[in-house]
Amino acid sequence: MADRNCGECTLCCKLMGVPELKKPSAKWCVSCDQGKGCTVYEERPPSCRNFQCFWLMDENFPDEFRPDRINALAAFNDVKDSCVLHVDPAKPRAMSSPKVNALIDALLKSYAKVFVLSGKESALIQR
């Protein structure tokens, strides 16, 4: 694990679905204190405990790629040789921003496929 912390970033609390809480993706979790963190962190469900944000894990991710700065976060995927890029659907310009495009390019150097999710929209980008 990289020597990083979430700081004011709580974007995973919005973009990730949490089945145990019946929380859909792209909606703020009721237990999130936006900009501060989870109010039930010690009791959070398994999907939250198991979630791993690439920016948080990998010190090689540039600071400017912190999810709350680019309105997108990268995470592991169940499909072999792929990852998922969750983009905030409330920020429609994020998808075509230079930083998100640079992140996609960087992810494609390590993964053959990047699944991009933004609310109900999705795309598959392959090498």
TORDRENRO-133819 format. One line per 8 residues: number of its first residue (from 1); their letters; for each residue x, y, z of N, C-alpha, C. Coordinates in Angstrom, 1 decimal. Last residue first. Example, Ala and Ser with C-alpha at 12.3 -4.5 7.8 and 13.67 -1.06 7.14 Angstrom:
2> SA> 12.8,-2.2,7.1,13.7,-1.1,7.1,12.9,0.0,7.9 | 13.2,-5.7,7.8,12.3,-4.5,7.8,13.2,-3.3,7.8
! end
This chain:
127> RQILASEK> -6.5,-1.9,-25.7,-5.2,-1.6,-26.4,-5.3,-1.9,-27.9 | -9.8,-0.7,-25.4,-8.8,-1.8,-25.4,-7.6,-1.2,-26.1 | -12.5,0.3,-23.5,-11.4,0.8,-24.3,-10.3,-0.3,-24.2 | -15.9,0.3,-23.3,-14.8,-0.5,-23.2,-13.7,0.0,-24.1 | -18.3,2.2,-21.4,-17.5,2.0,-22.6,-16.4,1.0,-22.3 | -21.5,3.3,-20.3,-20.3,2.6,-20.1,-19.6,2.4,-21.5 | -24.0,4.9,-18.3,-23.3,4.8,-19.5,-22.0,4.0,-19.3 | -25.2,5.4,-15.9,-25.7,4.3,-16.7,-25.0,4.1,-18.0
119> GSLVFVKA> -22.2,6.6,-14.5,-23.7,6.5,-14.3,-24.2,5.3,-15.0 | -19.8,5.5,-16.2,-20.3,6.9,-15.8,-21.8,6.9,-15.7 | -17.1,3.5,-16.7,-18.4,3.6,-16.2,-18.7,5.0,-15.8 | -15.0,1.7,-18.7,-15.3,3.1,-18.2,-16.7,3.1,-17.9 | -12.6,-0.7,-18.6,-14.0,-0.5,-18.6,-14.3,0.9,-18.0 | -9.8,-1.3,-20.4,-10.3,-0.4,-19.4,-11.8,-0.3,-19.6 | -7.6,-4.0,-21.1,-9.0,-3.4,-21.2,-9.2,-2.5,-20.1 | -5.0,-4.7,-20.6,-5.5,-4.8,-22.0,-6.8,-4.1,-22.2
111> YSKLLADI> -3.0,-2.7,-18.5,-4.1,-3.5,-18.7,-4.6,-3.5,-20.1 | -0.8,-1.0,-18.6,-0.8,-2.1,-17.7,-1.9,-3.1,-17.9 | -1.4,0.9,-20.5,0.0,0.3,-20.5,0.1,-0.9,-19.6 | -3.9,1.7,-19.8,-3.8,0.8,-21.0,-2.3,0.2,-21.1 | -3.4,3.5,-17.8,-4.0,2.3,-17.5,-3.8,1.2,-18.6 | -2.4,5.7,-19.4,-1.5,5.0,-18.5,-2.1,3.7,-18.1 | -4.8,6.3,-20.8,-3.6,5.9,-21.6,-2.6,5.2,-20.6 | -6.4,7.1,-18.7,-6.8,5.9,-19.5,-5.6,5.4,-20.3
103> LANVKPSS> -5.0,9.4,-17.9,-5.1,8.2,-17.0,-5.5,7.0,-17.7 | -5.3,11.0,-20.1,-4.0,10.6,-19.7,-4.0,9.4,-18.8 | -8.1,11.4,-19.9,-7.5,10.7,-21.0,-6.1,10.2,-20.8 | -8.2,12.8,-17.5,-8.8,11.4,-17.6,-8.3,10.7,-18.8 | -6.7,15.1,-18.3,-6.2,14.2,-17.2,-6.9,12.8,-17.2 | -8.3,16.2,-20.4,-7.0,15.7,-20.6,-6.4,14.8,-19.5 | -11.7,15.0,-20.4,-10.7,15.9,-19.9,-9.3,15.3,-20.2 | -14.0,13.6,-21.0,-13.1,14.1,-22.1,-12.0,15.0,-21.7
95> MARPKAPD> -15.2,13.1,-18.6,-14.9,12.0,-19.5,-13.9,12.4,-20.6 | -15.7,15.6,-17.4,-14.6,14.8,-16.9,-14.2,13.7,-17.9 | -18.0,16.8,-18.3,-16.7,17.1,-19.0,-15.6,16.3,-18.5 | -20.0,16.0,-16.5,-20.0,15.4,-17.9,-18.7,15.8,-18.7 | -20.3,15.2,-13.6,-19.3,16.0,-14.2,-19.1,15.6,-15.6 | -22.1,13.3,-12.8,-22.5,14.7,-12.5,-21.5,15.7,-13.1 | -20.8,10.9,-13.2,-21.7,11.3,-14.2,-22.2,12.8,-14.0 | -17.5,10.3,-12.6,-18.6,11.0,-12.0,-19.6,11.5,-13.1
87> VHLVCSDK> -16.3,7.2,-13.6,-16.3,8.6,-13.9,-17.6,9.2,-13.3 | -14.2,4.6,-13.0,-15.5,5.1,-12.6,-15.4,6.6,-12.8 | -12.6,2.2,-14.7,-12.5,3.6,-14.4,-13.9,4.2,-14.2 | -11.3,-1.0,-14.0,-12.5,-0.1,-14.2,-12.2,1.3,-13.9 | -9.2,-3.3,-15.8,-9.6,-2.5,-14.6,-10.8,-1.6,-15.0 | -7.8,-6.4,-16.9,-8.7,-5.2,-17.0,-8.8,-4.5,-15.7 | -7.0,-9.1,-16.8,-6.3,-8.1,-17.5,-7.1,-6.9,-17.9 | -10.2,-10.6,-16.2,-8.8,-10.7,-16.3,-8.2,-9.6,-17.2
79> VDNFAALA> -12.7,-9.0,-14.4,-12.3,-9.5,-15.7,-10.8,-9.5,-15.8 | -13.1,-7.7,-12.0,-13.1,-9.2,-12.0,-12.7,-9.8,-13.3 | -10.9,-4.9,-11.3,-12.0,-5.5,-12.0,-12.0,-7.0,-11.9 | -9.8,-2.2,-9.3,-9.7,-3.5,-9.9,-11.0,-3.9,-10.5 | -10.1,1.3,-10.4,-10.1,0.2,-9.4,-10.0,-1.1,-10.1 | -9.9,4.9,-10.5,-9.6,3.6,-11.1,-9.6,2.5,-10.0 | -12.2,7.6,-10.7,-11.3,6.7,-9.9,-11.1,5.4,-10.6 | -12.8,11.1,-11.3,-12.8,9.7,-11.7,-11.8,8.9,-10.9
71> NIRDPRFE> -12.4,13.8,-11.0,-13.8,13.3,-11.0,-13.8,11.9,-11.5 | -9.9,14.8,-10.5,-10.2,14.5,-11.9,-11.6,14.0,-12.1 | -9.9,15.2,-7.7,-9.3,16.2,-8.6,-9.7,16.0,-10.1 | -10.8,12.9,-6.5,-11.6,14.1,-6.4,-11.1,15.3,-7.3 | -8.6,11.0,-7.3,-10.0,11.0,-7.8,-10.8,12.3,-7.7 | -5.5,12.3,-8.2,-6.3,11.9,-7.1,-7.8,12.0,-7.6 | -3.8,13.1,-10.2,-4.8,12.1,-10.6,-5.7,11.6,-9.4 | -2.0,14.7,-9.1,-3.1,15.4,-9.8,-4.1,14.4,-10.3
63> DPFNEDML> -0.1,12.9,-8.2,-1.0,13.6,-7.2,-2.2,14.2,-7.9 | 0.3,10.0,-10.3,0.6,11.4,-10.0,-0.5,12.0,-9.0 | 1.0,6.9,-9.2,0.0,7.7,-9.7,0.3,9.1,-9.3 | 3.0,5.7,-7.6,3.4,6.2,-9.0,2.3,7.0,-9.7 | 1.8,4.7,-5.4,2.5,6.0,-5.3,3.0,6.6,-6.6 | -1.1,3.1,-5.3,0.1,3.2,-6.1,0.7,4.6,-6.1 | -3.4,3.2,-3.6,-2.5,2.1,-3.6,-1.1,2.3,-4.2 | -4.7,5.5,-4.3,-4.3,5.4,-2.9,-3.3,4.3,-2.8
55> WFCQFNRC> -5.3,5.1,-7.0,-4.5,6.3,-6.6,-3.9,6.1,-5.2 | -6.9,2.8,-6.9,-5.5,2.7,-7.5,-4.7,3.9,-7.0 | -8.7,1.7,-4.1,-8.5,2.8,-5.1,-7.1,2.8,-5.6 | -10.3,-1.0,-3.3,-9.0,-0.5,-3.3,-8.9,0.5,-4.5 | -12.7,-2.6,-1.1,-12.4,-1.7,-2.2,-11.0,-1.1,-2.1 | -13.2,-4.0,1.2,-12.4,-4.6,0.1,-12.1,-3.7,-1.0 | -14.8,-2.3,2.7,-13.6,-2.8,3.2,-12.6,-3.3,2.1 | -17.1,-2.2,1.0,-16.3,-0.9,1.3,-14.9,-1.3,1.8
47> SPPREEYV> -17.9,-4.8,1.1,-17.6,-4.2,-0.2,-16.8,-2.9,0.0 | -18.5,-5.2,3.9,-17.3,-5.8,3.2,-17.0,-5.2,1.9 | -19.4,-2.0,5.5,-19.7,-3.3,4.9,-18.4,-3.9,4.2 | -18.2,-0.4,8.5,-18.5,-0.4,7.1,-18.6,-1.8,6.5 | -17.6,0.1,11.1,-18.6,-0.9,10.8,-19.0,-1.0,9.4 | -15.6,2.1,11.0,-15.3,0.9,11.7,-16.3,-0.2,11.5 | -17.1,4.2,9.6,-15.9,3.5,9.0,-15.6,2.2,9.7 | -19.3,5.7,9.5,-19.4,4.4,10.1,-18.2,3.5,9.7
39> TCGKGQDC> -18.7,8.0,8.1,-19.1,8.2,9.5,-19.3,6.8,10.2 | -16.1,8.5,5.9,-17.2,7.6,6.3,-17.5,7.8,7.8 | -15.1,11.9,5.2,-15.0,10.4,5.2,-16.2,9.7,5.7 | -14.8,14.6,4.2,-14.2,14.1,5.5,-14.1,12.6,5.5 | -16.1,15.1,1.9,-14.9,15.8,2.1,-14.2,15.4,3.4 | -19.2,14.2,3.2,-18.5,14.6,2.1,-17.3,15.5,2.4 | -19.6,11.7,5.1,-19.5,13.1,5.4,-18.6,13.6,4.3 | -21.6,9.0,4.3,-20.5,9.7,3.9,-20.6,11.2,4.4
31> SVCWKASP> -23.9,7.5,4.7,-22.9,7.5,5.8,-21.6,8.3,5.4 | -25.3,7.5,2.4,-25.8,8.3,3.5,-24.8,8.4,4.6 | -23.4,8.0,-0.6,-23.7,7.1,0.5,-24.2,8.0,1.7 | -24.5,9.5,-3.6,-23.7,9.6,-2.3,-24.3,8.6,-1.3 | -24.4,7.7,-6.6,-25.2,8.4,-5.6,-24.4,8.4,-4.3 | -23.0,6.0,-8.3,-23.3,7.4,-8.7,-24.2,8.2,-7.8 | -24.6,2.9,-7.5,-23.4,3.7,-7.9,-23.9,5.1,-8.4 | -26.9,2.5,-4.8,-26.5,2.4,-6.2,-25.2,3.2,-6.4
23> KKLEPVGM> -27.0,0.6,-1.9,-26.6,1.9,-2.4,-26.2,1.8,-3.9 | -27.6,-1.5,-0.3,-28.5,-1.2,-1.5,-28.3,0.2,-2.0 | -25.7,-2.3,1.4,-26.5,-1.1,1.8,-27.6,-0.8,0.8 | -24.5,-4.3,0.0,-25.0,-4.6,1.4,-25.9,-3.5,1.9 | -23.7,-3.1,-2.4,-24.8,-4.0,-2.4,-25.4,-4.2,-1.0 | -22.8,-0.1,-3.3,-22.6,-0.9,-2.1,-23.8,-1.9,-2.0 | -21.1,1.4,-6.1,-22.3,0.8,-5.5,-21.9,0.0,-4.3 | -19.1,4.3,-6.2,-19.2,2.9,-6.0,-20.5,2.4,-5.5
15> LKCCLTCE> -19.3,7.1,-6.2,-19.3,6.4,-7.4,-19.5,4.9,-7.3 | -19.3,8.0,-3.4,-20.4,8.4,-4.4,-20.4,7.4,-5.5 | -17.2,7.0,-2.1,-18.5,6.9,-1.4,-19.7,7.4,-2.3 | -15.2,7.7,-3.8,-15.6,6.3,-3.8,-16.9,6.2,-3.1 | -14.8,10.4,-3.1,-15.5,10.1,-4.3,-15.9,8.6,-4.4 | -13.6,11.8,-1.1,-14.6,10.8,-0.7,-15.4,10.3,-1.9 | -10.7,13.5,-0.2,-11.4,12.7,-1.3,-12.4,11.7,-0.7 | -9.3,14.8,1.6,-10.6,15.3,1.4,-11.4,14.5,0.4
7> GCNRDAM> -7.4,12.0,2.3,-7.5,13.4,2.5,-9.0,13.8,2.4 | -6.6,9.3,1.9,-7.7,9.9,1.1,-7.8,11.4,1.2 | -3.0,8.9,1.9,-4.3,8.9,2.5,-5.4,9.6,1.7 | -0.1,6.9,1.3,-1.0,8.0,1.0,-2.3,7.9,1.8 | 2.1,5.1,0.7,2.0,5.9,1.9,1.2,7.1,1.5 | 0.6,2.2,-0.8,1.4,3.4,-0.9,1.2,4.2,0.4 | 0.9,-1.2,0.0,0.0,0.0,0.0,0.9,1.2,0.0
! end
